[in-house]
Amino acid sequence: MTRSWLAAAWLLGFAVQAHSQGRGGPGAGLPPKAAAPIDITGYWVSVVTEDWRFRMVTPKKGDYPSIPLNAEGRRVAQAWDPAKDEAAGEQCKSYGAGNVMRVPERLRISWEDDTTLRVDTDAGTQTRLFHFGGVRAPGGAPTWQGISAAQWELAGARGRGHGGDLKVVTTHMRPGYLQKNGVPYSENAVVTEYFNRTMEDNGDSWLIVTTMVEDPQYLTARFVRSTHFKKLADSSGWRPTECTAR
């Protein structure tokens, strides 16, 4: 998979998205902010209900039983050296788009404008921008958060929850880690995410983020994880911190 192929696929995806949203798609005739079938703005906090030992502490080198690494991926993971990452100024490798939603953290989600949804994380002080149709083709050096193409999906399209969900496809990323202990994804990885909000009878609201990573350079199959966030009433507890390599 080459970067030119990814760029072409990225542009085609936006063309299809723009066409469908302009011809009877979700919220036809309205900007994405006004057409949103669900509201995921506000403050959210991670609730770690699975993979505690991989998320709350840094696993030991070689501890990655559920990740479908190929031989090259295992070789890179076994070479993990956090001191080397620190010396190179790459402490944020596990805070890139391929893993940042898995980091224990708080999220602040807001609209930057009518076509751009912004996600800030207090862990690592990262910012993700989800662009709905009409953004430019990838250009410049890859970044930790890459370029994210977003679109709304109405309920029923994938059998998901009330209202609908948000689909985000991210490419043009710097190489990073799927786990803090050096499990790699490459610059050619494609990250596809679905954001779905639930409303519970007791008044709680949850944001469920399903993340799929495809990377033929290091993975033998698509790697899928589901991460849960609980809605917060306000910004209490919001404490931006720097990335750490250990």
C-alpha positions as a printed Julia matrix, in Angstrom:
246×3 Matrix{Float64}:
   0.0     0.0    0.0
   1.65    3.26  -1.12
   1.03    6.77   0.06
  -0.13    7.82  -3.42
  -2.76    5.06  -3.31
  -3.9     6.23   0.1
  -4.19    9.81  -1.1
  -6.28    8.73  -4.07
  -8.57    6.65  -1.85
  -8.86    9.55   0.59
  -9.93   11.95  -2.18
 -12.4     9.44  -3.61
 -13.95    8.95  -0.17
 -14.53   12.67   0.17
 -16.04   12.91  -3.29
 -18.52   10.12  -2.52
 -19.29   11.63   0.87
 -19.88   15.11  -0.52
 -22.14   13.72  -3.25
 -24.24   11.64  -0.84
 -24.65   14.44   1.68
 -25.62   16.88  -1.05
 -28.16   14.54  -2.71
 -30.53   13.33  -0.05
 -27.94   12.06   2.43
 -28.05   12.68   6.2
 -29.11   16.29   6.79
 -29.15   17.13   3.07
 -28.78   20.87   2.56
 -27.53   21.51   6.09
 -23.94   21.94   7.28
 -22.63   18.95   9.25
 -22.96   20.72  12.59
 -26.67   21.37  12.07
 -27.23   17.95  10.45
 -25.72   15.98  13.35
 -27.97   13.02  14.27
 -26.29   12.79  17.69
 -24.56   15.32  19.95
 -21.18   14.13  21.19
 -19.91   17.53  22.33
 -18.91   18.16  25.93
 -16.56   16.51  28.41
 -16.08   12.75  28.66
 -13.89   10.5   30.82
 -12.44    7.07  30.04
 -13.97    4.15  31.9
 -11.47    1.3   31.76
 -13.59   -1.84  31.73
 -11.19   -4.03  29.74
  -7.44   -4.42  29.11
  -6.65   -2.71  32.41
  -3.07   -4.03  32.5
  -2.36   -2.72  29.02
  -3.94    0.71  29.52
  -3.46    1.78  33.14
   0.2     0.74  33.33
   2.87    0.39  30.66
   3.14   -3.31  29.72
   6.5    -5.03  29.65
   8.3    -5.36  26.35
   6.8    -8.23  24.37
   3.43   -8.2   26.18
   0.9    -7.88  23.33
  -1.09  -11.16  23.15
  -4.19   -9.79  21.41
  -2.53   -7.76  18.64
  -2.16   -9.54  15.26
   1.44   -8.56  14.56
   3.37  -10.06  11.68
   7.04  -10.99  11.95
   8.22   -7.45  11.16
   5.79   -5.98  13.69
   7.09   -8.32  16.38
  10.68   -7.42  15.51
   9.95   -3.7   15.87
   8.03   -4.23  19.12
  10.92   -6.22  20.59
  13.27   -3.32  19.81
  11.19   -0.85  21.87
  13.38    1.51  23.9
  11.56    4.37  25.7
  14.86    6.13  26.46
  15.58    6.23  22.73
  12.11    7.7   22.06
  12.7    10.35  24.71
  16.1    11.27  23.26
  14.51   11.62  19.81
  11.65   13.78  21.12
   9.1    11.08  20.22
   7.36   10.66  23.57
   3.99   10.98  21.81
   4.23    7.75  19.79
   1.46    6.09  21.82
  -0.73    9.23  21.66
  -1.19    9.23  17.88
  -4.52    8.61  16.19
  -4.0     4.83  16.22
  -4.09    4.67  20.03
  -4.96    8.03  21.6
  -8.6     7.1   22.29
  -7.34    4.08  24.25
  -5.29    6.21  26.64
  -6.95    6.81  30.06
  -8.0    10.44  29.76
 -10.67   13.07  29.52
 -11.98   14.33  26.19
 -13.29   17.77  25.3
 -15.34   17.65  22.11
 -16.54   20.82  20.41
 -17.29   22.26  16.99
 -14.44   24.37  15.62
 -16.71   25.52  12.79
 -19.75   24.19  10.91
 -17.73   21.48   9.16
 -14.99   20.61  11.65
 -15.43   18.68  14.88
 -12.6    19.08  17.38
 -11.5    16.49  19.97
  -8.99   17.55  22.63
  -7.42   15.06  25.02
  -5.96   16.03  28.38
  -3.6    13.03  28.25
  -0.73   14.11  26.02
  -2.52   17.39  25.22
  -3.49   16.21  21.74
  -5.98   17.76  19.29
  -7.85   15.84  16.6
  -9.81   17.61  13.85
 -12.58   15.66  12.12
 -13.23   17.25   8.72
 -16.52   16.74   6.96
 -16.62   17.04   3.11
 -14.68   19.62   1.2
 -11.24   19.67   2.86
  -7.97   19.72   0.97
  -5.93   16.67  -0.05
  -3.16   15.56   2.32
  -0.11   17.77   2.16
   3.02   18.36   4.19
   4.62   16.0    6.67
   2.48   13.4    8.46
   1.43   14.28  12.01
   0.52   12.29  15.13
  -3.2    12.8   14.52
  -3.05   12.64  10.73
  -5.94   13.82   8.55
  -9.42   12.65   9.53
 -12.36   12.46   7.13
 -15.73   12.43   8.91
 -19.31   11.67   7.96
 -22.6    11.09   9.78
 -24.38    7.76   9.5
 -28.07    7.53  10.35
 -29.38    4.76  12.62
 -30.03    1.61  10.65
 -27.18    2.09   8.21
 -25.01   -0.17  10.37
 -27.6    -1.31  12.89
 -26.14    1.0   15.52
 -27.78    2.95  18.31
 -30.36    5.73  18.55
 -30.04    8.57  16.04
 -26.93    7.41  14.25
 -23.17    7.58  14.62
 -20.07    9.36  13.43
 -17.65    7.59  11.1
 -14.06    8.88  10.94
 -11.28    7.61   8.67
  -7.75    8.79   9.47
  -4.63    8.58   7.3
  -1.39   10.57   6.78
  -0.13    9.77  10.3
   3.36    9.62  11.72
   4.35    6.08  12.71
   3.17    5.38  16.25
   2.35    2.73  18.82
  -0.83    0.69  19.31
   0.31    0.13  22.89
   2.73    2.12  24.96
   5.25   -0.73  24.96
   6.3    -0.16  21.38
   3.71   -2.15  19.38
   3.97   -0.35  16.03
   1.71    1.0   13.34
   3.22    2.53  10.21
   2.72    5.74   8.25
   0.58    3.73   5.82
  -1.91    2.61   8.48
  -5.6     3.45   8.07
  -7.66    4.04  11.22
 -11.45    3.79  10.95
 -13.56    4.79  13.95
 -17.26    4.81  14.81
 -18.47    7.14  17.58
 -21.84    6.22  19.07
 -23.65    7.88  22.0
 -26.07    6.07  24.3
 -28.58    7.44  26.81
 -29.3     5.23  29.83
 -32.47    5.08  31.94
 -30.56    6.39  34.99
 -29.52    9.53  33.1
 -25.97    8.41  32.31
 -24.66    8.91  28.79
 -21.87    6.88  27.2
 -19.67    7.45  24.18
 -18.61    4.16  22.6
 -15.67    4.41  20.2
 -15.0     1.4   17.99
 -11.54    1.61  16.41
 -10.27   -0.51  13.52
  -6.63   -0.31  12.45
  -5.46   -1.74   9.14
  -1.73   -1.83   8.49
  -0.29   -4.48   6.15
   3.23   -3.39   7.07
   2.94   -4.64  10.66
  -0.41   -6.43  11.09
  -1.71   -9.72   9.71
  -5.37   -8.68  10.12
  -7.57   -5.74  11.02
  -7.14   -4.84  14.71
 -10.39   -3.86  16.44
 -10.98   -2.35  19.89
 -13.97   -0.76  21.62
 -13.41    2.03  24.16
 -15.95    3.58  26.54
 -16.28    7.14  27.83
 -18.83    8.5   30.33
 -20.34   11.97  29.93
 -19.26   14.53  32.54
 -21.31   17.46  33.76
 -18.48   19.97  33.39
 -14.72   20.45  33.02
 -13.88   19.34  36.57
 -10.8    17.14  36.49
  -9.6    18.46  33.13
  -5.8    18.49  33.54
  -3.73   18.59  30.33
  -0.47   16.64  30.68
   2.51   16.06  28.41
   3.12   12.85  26.5
   5.24   10.24  28.29
   7.23    7.39  26.79
   7.2     5.12  29.84
